[in-house]
Amino acid sequence: MASFVPTSEETLADLRRYTEERLVDVACLDCLARVRVKKNSDHQTSVQWSAEARAACQEFVRRDQRPGGRDVHEPCTRLMASIDDAVRAGAVPVGAYDGY
């Protein structure tokens, strides 16, 4: 259950701005899982996974099958390398705009 449900148009606009704007589609160069990525700095990367992308990621599938499952904060190393390649190619801009 949501602890906060935005109702004002300004709050909804902020929600969209922080969670949807500037996201770029990036495909893993290994398994082709497609995620949405935003980099506000060289040290910060936001990645939004869809259910389809999680199912396609073989690294996640292997981790999910091991005893105890996988740490949800542990990234897919192959996808992170693909994101780094997309940043170097200029496909994913780096830097926050308007404070986000």
C-alpha positions as CSV (number, residue, x, y, z in Angstrom):
1,M,0.0,0.0,0.0
2,A,1.3,3.4,-0.9
3,S,2.2,5.7,2.0
4,F,1.9,8.8,-0.2
5,V,-0.5,9.2,-3.1
6,P,0.1,12.5,-5.0
7,T,-3.1,14.3,-6.0
8,S,-2.1,17.8,-7.0
9,E,-1.0,18.5,-10.6
10,E,2.2,20.0,-9.4
11,T,3.1,17.0,-7.3
12,L,2.2,14.7,-10.2
13,A,4.4,16.7,-12.5
14,D,7.3,16.5,-10.1
15,L,6.8,12.7,-9.8
16,R,7.0,12.4,-13.6
17,R,10.0,14.6,-13.7
18,Y,12.0,12.6,-11.2
19,T,11.0,9.1,-12.3
20,E,10.5,9.4,-16.1
21,E,12.2,12.4,-17.7
22,R,15.6,12.0,-19.3
23,L,15.5,8.2,-19.1
24,V,17.2,6.6,-22.1
25,D,16.6,3.0,-23.4
26,V,19.8,0.9,-23.2
27,A,20.1,-2.7,-24.3
28,C,22.6,-5.1,-22.7
29,L,25.2,-6.0,-25.3
30,D,25.1,-9.6,-24.0
31,C,21.5,-10.7,-23.4
32,L,19.7,-7.7,-25.1
33,A,17.6,-7.0,-22.0
34,R,16.3,-3.4,-22.4
35,V,16.3,-1.1,-19.4
36,R,15.8,2.7,-18.9
37,V,18.8,4.6,-17.6
38,K,19.6,8.1,-16.3
39,K,22.9,9.4,-15.1
40,N,22.9,12.5,-12.9
41,S,26.7,12.3,-12.4
42,D,29.7,10.1,-13.2
43,H,29.0,8.3,-9.9
44,Q,25.2,7.9,-10.0
45,T,23.3,5.7,-12.3
46,S,19.5,5.1,-12.1
47,V,18.3,1.9,-13.9
48,Q,14.6,1.0,-14.3
49,W,14.1,-2.7,-15.0
50,S,10.9,-4.1,-16.6
51,A,9.7,-7.6,-15.9
52,E,10.8,-8.6,-19.4
53,A,14.3,-7.3,-18.9
54,R,14.7,-9.1,-15.6
55,A,13.6,-12.4,-17.3
56,A,16.0,-11.8,-20.2
57,C,19.0,-11.1,-17.9
58,Q,20.9,-14.4,-17.6
59,E,23.1,-13.1,-14.8
60,F,20.0,-12.3,-12.7
61,V,18.4,-15.7,-13.6
62,R,21.6,-17.5,-12.4
63,R,21.7,-15.4,-9.2
64,D,18.0,-16.0,-8.5
65,Q,18.5,-19.7,-8.7
66,R,21.3,-19.9,-6.1
67,P,20.5,-20.6,-2.4
68,G,19.3,-17.5,-0.7
69,G,18.6,-15.7,-4.1
70,R,20.3,-12.6,-5.1
71,D,21.0,-9.3,-3.3
72,V,18.6,-6.8,-4.9
73,H,21.3,-4.1,-4.7
74,E,23.8,-6.2,-6.7
75,P,23.8,-4.9,-10.3
76,C,24.2,-7.0,-13.5
77,T,27.9,-6.5,-14.4
78,R,27.2,-7.1,-18.1
79,L,24.5,-4.5,-18.2
80,M,26.6,-1.9,-16.3
81,A,29.4,-2.4,-18.9
82,S,26.8,-1.8,-21.7
83,I,25.6,1.4,-19.9
84,D,29.2,2.5,-19.7
85,D,29.6,1.9,-23.4
86,A,26.4,3.9,-24.1
87,V,27.8,6.8,-22.0
88,R,31.1,6.8,-23.8
89,A,29.2,6.8,-27.1
90,G,27.1,9.8,-26.0
91,A,23.8,7.9,-26.0
92,V,23.3,8.5,-22.3
93,P,23.9,12.1,-21.2
94,V,25.6,12.6,-17.8
95,G,24.5,15.5,-15.6
96,A,21.6,16.7,-13.6
97,Y,19.3,19.4,-15.0
98,D,17.1,21.7,-12.9
99,G,18.3,20.0,-9.7
100,Y,17.4,16.4,-10.6
